[in-house]
Amino acid sequence: FRSKAAVRVNEELLRLYWGMGQDIVARQMEAAWGSKFFERLSKDLRSEFPYMQGFSERNLYRMKQFYLFYSQEVKILPQAGAELESVSSPQLVAELQKDIIPHQVGAEFETHPIFQIPWRHHNEIFTKCESIPEALFYVQKTIENGWSRAVLVHFMEADLYTKQGKALTNFSRHLPEVQSDLANQVLKDPYNFDFLTLTEDYKERELEDALTANITKFLTELGQGFAYVGRQVQVTIGKKDFFIDLLFYHTELRCYVVIELKSGEFQFEHSGKIGGYIAAINHQRKKETDNPTIGLVICKTKDSTVVEYALENINQPIGVSEYELSNLLPEDYKSALPTIEEIEEGLKS
């Protein structure tokens, strides 16, 4: 009950802010009042409504931005009223007063998703996004996944809008349409591993160690729905043992996800190797209720044509993405760092 009440309060607050932004724009109040407009309006509103928060100068300006940004798309700008030529402070508050509790939004806009996320989330979105489609992408993702503002900011800084769904895959040929579409949306290209610090000539095992040591950040970068199963997961094929770099289960795709890490460029043989791992997981772990296992090769670089050729005749669903890693230390820096043993010995002395 409390949760539903909080959601309703948030919706009404956003409609209030939308209406106030609409009034400020429609009545051309800034033109009438000049540079002191937001300062005076803030003072008057806080005096008239002492128990209501959110009437700071900065927040009032944000209301105007909020309305101007989204009204580009929804096309519900009202006819602008006559410019206020000689308006006094009490008159101005009176003009807004009738709209404050409650403020009605047009019927066609009543259930729009922008009224379903918190105001502080909006401040991040409409001040940083360059287009309405990008903003609505993050609005929808916040609604679907219940993102906190910190998580939202992380994904915006990682540019999820341009990266999600960009991995090269053969999913459309090997998965049912619904699962193929969702799987393509789930994968990103590139992945941002800037939360890691490695030396310049790091090996694949070091990359794997670092990712699993930072598993929470890694899962955040992978995105909603990934559940960590294990690393170096053993599968026995015939008389030989093989070890999968990383194994996940995706709760929305309802399938296992095999991930192979490559510290260099994607090669033809990578698709064959991960294809064998996918088959092994399907035979040895997949339940009847699970969807077909998918594979993801995350490599330092890739040639798109090589990837397309490699995946063309592979009969397992595989995606290929790159990763970005900027926090690299010179190789000789490593030798200057004390080992764990040296630190422990120093503490004893």
C-alpha positions, 0 to 999 in steps of 0.5 A: 500500500505504501509503495502504491501511495508513493508512486501516486504521490510521485506522479502527482508531483511530476504533473505539478512540475510539468504544469508549472513549467508549462505555465512559465513557458506559455505566459512568457513570464521570464520576458516580463520579469527579466533576470530576477524572475526565478528568484522572485517566483521562488520567494513568493511560492515558498511564502504562499505554500510554506509546507511544500518543498521544491520551489527553489530557484534551481528547481523552478528552472528545472521545471521549465527545462522538463516541460520544454524538453519533452513537449518537443515530442508530445506536441501539446504546447498550449497557445501562449497567452498574452505577454504579461506587461505589468505583473506584480508578485501577488498577481503572478502567484495567483496565476499559478495558484490555481494550477498547483493542487491539482494540475491536470494534464491532457488526457492523451498524456495522462499515462505517459511513462515520464510521470512514472520515475522520480524527479531526481532521475529526470534531472539526470535524463533531460539535462544530459540526453541529446534526444527524446528517443534517448531520454525515453530509452532511459525512462523505460529502462528505469521503469522496467528495472527499478534503477536507483539514480546511481545505477541510472547515472552509471548506465548513462555514463556508459552510453547504454543507449548506443551500445545495447543491441549492437553486438554482432550475433547469429541469433536470428538464425538459431533462436525463436524470434521472441528470444532472438530479439530479447537476446540481441537487446540484452547484449552490448558492444562495447562493454566498459571495463574501466573499473579494472586496473591491469598492466599493459600486457595482461593475459586473459586469465588476469582479465578473468581474475579481475572481473570476478574480483569485481563481480558486482561491477561486472554484473552491473555492466553486463546488465539486468538479469545476469546471475553469476554461476561460476568461472572456469566451469568444468565440462567433460566431453568424451575423455577430456575436461574443458573449462569455460571462462565464465558461466551465467544464467539470464533470468529473463532469457531463461537460459545459460550464457557462456562467456569467453574472454579474449585479450586480443582480436577475435579469431575464427577458432573462437566461434568453434570453441565457444560453440562446443561449450554451448553444446556441452552446457545444453547436454549437461546442465540445461533443463527442459524448462530452459531456453537454448544456451547462448554464447558471448565472446568478449574480445579486445578488438574484432573485424566485423567481416571476420565475425560475420564469416565465422558465425555464418556456418556455426549452428549455435547462437553466438554473439561477439562484442568488444570491451574497453579498458583504459586503466592500464599500468606500465608493465614495470610498475607491477614489479614496484608493487609489494606482494601480499607476503611482503605487506604481511611481513611488514606488518609483523615487524 
